């Protein structure tokens, strides 16, 4: 099946935010069943929502971190922390987003989000790992 223009637009944005290796790997691993999900997320989420003119990518990344904290989606938080860095969100801004979300979403959700973000920030070299004692 030829992919739609919306899919192609979404694929471009998705690769830019999440990294081509991750996105291309997800699509390559998808069988017919999972490809239905790959198409809808690439077209609707990345092709429609992320390409609209009303918000910058940085703002969209910031919103995602807060919403994913509220939903308790730790694996997605990790993915979107990396994307937020790619979209120009600073470590300090990520910390403030997660603190704000913690107040509204609760300590357990905030703790999970902070742990996930910290892991990614250290892995990406945005934060120095604390030396072992």
WONORSUL-V703051 format. One record per helix or strand. SS is the DSSP state (H for helix, E for strand). FROM is the first residue (numbers start at 1). TO is the last residue. If there is no record, write none. Layout:
# WONORSUL-V703051
ss->SS from->FROM to->TO
ss->SS from->FROM to->TO
This chain:
# WONORSUL-V703051
ss->H from->5 to->18
ss->H from->20 to->29
ss->H from->32 to->49
ss->H from->57 to->71
ss->H from->74 to->86
ss->H from->91 to->105
ss->H from->107 to->123
